[in-house]
Amino acid sequence: MKPVRKLYYNMNITLLSVLVALLVGTIEALSVLATQFKLTGFSWTLLNRATDNFGTLGFLIAGVFVVAWGVSAVVYRARGYDEIEVERLA
């Protein structure tokens, strides 16, 4: 495997992992706040539904990772990153 390909893939997956972690953490934190302060309204109802359906959210996240991998592979090839010459240090 070429080092550039590995670096590109790792950067994309790391970025997506951070974004997903922030999303899930934000949903959890807001859910705790909503429960503690007994918040109501349309937004809080949607938030409660999201926390009640974390299994479905997990499947969506897995799908996002698959799509991100596919898009990453297409962009990698389309931009010609395989053609970048890498010098190896001895």
PyRosetta script that sets phi, psi and omega in degrees:
from pyrosetta import init, pose_from_sequence

init()
pose = pose_from_sequence("MKPVRKLYYNMNITLLSVLVALLVGTIEALSVLATQFKLTGFSWTLLNRATDNFGTLGFLIAGVFVVAWGVSAVVYRARGYDEIEVERLA")
pose.set_psi(1, 140.6)
pose.set_omega(1, 179.2)
pose.set_phi(2, -76.8)
pose.set_psi(2, 141.0)
pose.set_omega(2, -179.8)
pose.set_phi(3, -60.8)
pose.set_psi(3, -35.6)
pose.set_omega(3, -179.7)
pose.set_phi(4, -64.7)
pose.set_psi(4, -41.3)
pose.set_omega(4, 179.1)
pose.set_phi(5, -62.9)
pose.set_psi(5, -44.0)
pose.set_omega(5, -179.9)
pose.set_phi(6, -64.0)
pose.set_psi(6, -44.2)
pose.set_omega(6, 178.7)
pose.set_phi(7, -62.1)
pose.set_psi(7, -45.2)
pose.set_omega(7, 180.0)
pose.set_phi(8, -61.0)
pose.set_psi(8, -47.1)
pose.set_omega(8, 179.8)
pose.set_phi(9, -62.4)
pose.set_psi(9, -46.9)
pose.set_omega(9, -178.9)
pose.set_phi(10, -62.4)
pose.set_psi(10, -39.3)
pose.set_omega(10, 178.4)
pose.set_phi(11, -64.0)
pose.set_psi(11, -43.3)
pose.set_omega(11, -179.1)
pose.set_phi(12, -66.4)
pose.set_psi(12, -45.8)
pose.set_omega(12, -179.0)
pose.set_phi(13, -67.9)
pose.set_psi(13, -37.3)
pose.set_omega(13, 177.5)
pose.set_phi(14, -64.0)
pose.set_psi(14, -44.8)
pose.set_omega(14, 178.0)
pose.set_phi(15, -59.9)
pose.set_psi(15, -46.2)
pose.set_omega(15, 179.8)
pose.set_phi(16, -63.9)
pose.set_psi(16, -39.3)
pose.set_omega(16, 178.8)
pose.set_phi(17, -62.4)
pose.set_psi(17, -42.4)
pose.set_omega(17, 179.0)
pose.set_phi(18, -64.0)
pose.set_psi(18, -44.4)
pose.set_omega(18, -179.8)
pose.set_phi(19, -63.8)
pose.set_psi(19, -41.9)
pose.set_omega(19, 178.8)
pose.set_phi(20, -66.0)
pose.set_psi(20, -41.8)
pose.set_omega(20, 178.7)
pose.set_phi(21, -62.0)
pose.set_psi(21, -41.1)
pose.set_omega(21, 177.4)
pose.set_phi(22, -64.3)
pose.set_psi(22, -40.9)
pose.set_omega(22, 178.7)
pose.set_phi(23, -62.5)
pose.set_psi(23, -50.2)
pose.set_omega(23, -178.5)
pose.set_phi(24, -64.9)
pose.set_psi(24, -42.3)
pose.set_omega(24, 178.3)
pose.set_phi(25, -62.5)
pose.set_psi(25, -39.7)
pose.set_omega(25, 178.3)
pose.set_phi(26, -65.4)
pose.set_psi(26, -43.0)
pose.set_omega(26, 178.1)
pose.set_phi(27, -61.3)
pose.set_psi(27, -44.8)
pose.set_omega(27, 179.7)
pose.set_phi(28, -64.2)
pose.set_psi(28, -45.5)
pose.set_omega(28, -179.0)
pose.set_phi(29, -62.9)
pose.set_psi(29, -44.1)
pose.set_omega(29, 178.6)
pose.set_phi(30, -65.9)
pose.set_psi(30, -34.3)
pose.set_omega(30, 177.8)
pose.set_phi(31, -64.5)
pose.set_psi(31, -41.3)
pose.set_omega(31, 177.4)
pose.set_phi(32, -63.7)
pose.set_psi(32, -44.2)
pose.set_omega(32, 178.1)
pose.set_phi(33, -61.4)
pose.set_psi(33, -43.0)
pose.set_omega(33, -179.4)
pose.set_phi(34, -63.1)
pose.set_psi(34, -39.0)
pose.set_omega(34, 179.8)
pose.set_phi(35, -70.4)
pose.set_psi(35, -45.0)
pose.set_omega(35, -176.8)
pose.set_phi(36, -66.9)
pose.set_psi(36, -38.4)
pose.set_omega(36, -177.0)
pose.set_phi(37, -100.8)
pose.set_psi(37, 6.4)
pose.set_omega(37, 178.0)
pose.set_phi(38, 50.9)
pose.set_psi(38, 50.2)
pose.set_omega(38, -179.1)
pose.set_phi(39, -77.4)
pose.set_psi(39, 140.9)
pose.set_omega(39, -179.8)
pose.set_phi(40, -130.2)
pose.set_psi(40, 166.6)
pose.set_omega(40, 179.9)
pose.set_phi(41, 130.1)
pose.set_psi(41, 173.0)
pose.set_omega(41, -175.8)
pose.set_phi(42, -59.8)
pose.set_psi(42, -47.9)
pose.set_omega(42, -178.5)
pose.set_phi(43, -62.5)
pose.set_psi(43, -40.8)
pose.set_omega(43, -178.8)
pose.set_phi(44, -71.2)
pose.set_psi(44, -31.9)
pose.set_omega(44, 175.5)
pose.set_phi(45, -66.2)
pose.set_psi(45, -43.3)
pose.set_omega(45, 176.2)
pose.set_phi(46, -61.5)
pose.set_psi(46, -40.4)
pose.set_omega(46, 178.6)
pose.set_phi(47, -62.8)
pose.set_psi(47, -43.3)
pose.set_omega(47, 178.2)
pose.set_phi(48, -63.4)
pose.set_psi(48, -38.2)
pose.set_omega(48, 177.2)
pose.set_phi(49, -64.8)
pose.set_psi(49, -39.4)
pose.set_omega(49, 178.9)
pose.set_phi(50, -63.3)
pose.set_psi(50, -42.7)
pose.set_omega(50, -179.5)
pose.set_phi(51, -71.3)
pose.set_psi(51, -28.7)
pose.set_omega(51, 177.3)
pose.set_phi(52, -74.1)
pose.set_psi(52, -19.9)
pose.set_omega(52, -176.6)
pose.set_phi(53, -118.3)
pose.set_psi(53, 45.4)
pose.set_omega(53, -179.9)
pose.set_phi(54, -66.4)
pose.set_psi(54, -24.6)
pose.set_omega(54, 176.0)
pose.set_phi(55, -62.1)
pose.set_psi(55, -46.2)
pose.set_omega(55, 177.3)
pose.set_phi(56, -65.3)
pose.set_psi(56, -40.3)
pose.set_omega(56, 177.6)
pose.set_phi(57, -61.3)
pose.set_psi(57, -36.5)
pose.set_omega(57, 177.0)
pose.set_phi(58, -62.1)
pose.set_psi(58, -42.5)
pose.set_omega(58, 177.1)
pose.set_phi(59, -64.3)
pose.set_psi(59, -40.0)
pose.set_omega(59, 177.8)
pose.set_phi(60, -64.0)
pose.set_psi(60, -40.2)
pose.set_omega(60, 178.6)
pose.set_phi(61, -64.6)
pose.set_psi(61, -42.4)
pose.set_omega(61, 177.3)
pose.set_phi(62, -60.9)
pose.set_psi(62, -41.3)
pose.set_omega(62, 177.3)
pose.set_phi(63, -63.6)
pose.set_psi(63, -38.4)
pose.set_omega(63, 178.0)
pose.set_phi(64, -63.1)
pose.set_psi(64, -39.8)
pose.set_omega(64, 178.2)
pose.set_phi(65, -64.1)
pose.set_psi(65, -40.7)
pose.set_omega(65, 178.9)
pose.set_phi(66, -64.7)
pose.set_psi(66, -45.6)
pose.set_omega(66, 179.3)
pose.set_phi(67, -64.0)
pose.set_psi(67, -41.9)
pose.set_omega(67, 179.7)
pose.set_phi(68, -62.7)
pose.set_psi(68, -39.6)
pose.set_omega(68, 177.5)
pose.set_phi(69, -62.5)
pose.set_psi(69, -44.9)
pose.set_omega(69, 179.4)
pose.set_phi(70, -62.6)
pose.set_psi(70, -46.4)
pose.set_omega(70, 178.9)
pose.set_phi(71, -63.1)
pose.set_psi(71, -41.4)
pose.set_omega(71, 178.8)
pose.set_phi(72, -60.8)
pose.set_psi(72, -42.6)
pose.set_omega(72, 179.3)
pose.set_phi(73, -64.8)
pose.set_psi(73, -41.7)
pose.set_omega(73, 179.8)
pose.set_phi(74, -65.7)
pose.set_psi(74, -46.2)
pose.set_omega(74, -179.8)
pose.set_phi(75, -64.0)
pose.set_psi(75, -40.9)
pose.set_omega(75, 179.9)
pose.set_phi(76, -58.1)
pose.set_psi(76, -46.3)
pose.set_omega(76, -179.5)
pose.set_phi(77, -73.4)
pose.set_psi(77, -39.8)
pose.set_omega(77, -177.7)
pose.set_phi(78, -64.9)
pose.set_psi(78, -35.6)
pose.set_omega(78, -179.7)
pose.set_phi(79, -84.9)
pose.set_psi(79, -4.5)
pose.set_omega(79, 175.8)
pose.set_phi(80, 71.9)
pose.set_psi(80, 32.0)
pose.set_omega(80, -180.0)
pose.set_phi(81, -65.9)
pose.set_psi(81, -20.5)
pose.set_omega(81, 176.9)
pose.set_phi(82, -66.6)
pose.set_psi(82, -22.7)
pose.set_omega(82, -177.4)
pose.set_phi(83, -83.7)
pose.set_psi(83, -7.4)
pose.set_omega(83, -179.4)
pose.set_phi(84, -69.7)
pose.set_psi(84, 127.2)
pose.set_omega(84, 178.6)
pose.set_phi(85, -84.3)
pose.set_psi(85, 135.3)
pose.set_omega(85, -179.9)
pose.set_phi(86, -117.6)
pose.set_psi(86, 127.7)
pose.set_omega(86, 177.7)
pose.set_phi(87, -89.4)
pose.set_psi(87, 131.5)
pose.set_omega(87, 177.6)
pose.set_phi(88, -95.7)
pose.set_psi(88, 135.2)
pose.set_omega(88, 176.8)
pose.set_phi(89, -86.0)
pose.set_psi(89, 134.8)
pose.set_omega(89, -177.3)
pose.set_phi(90, -82.7)
pose.dump_pdb("model.pdb")
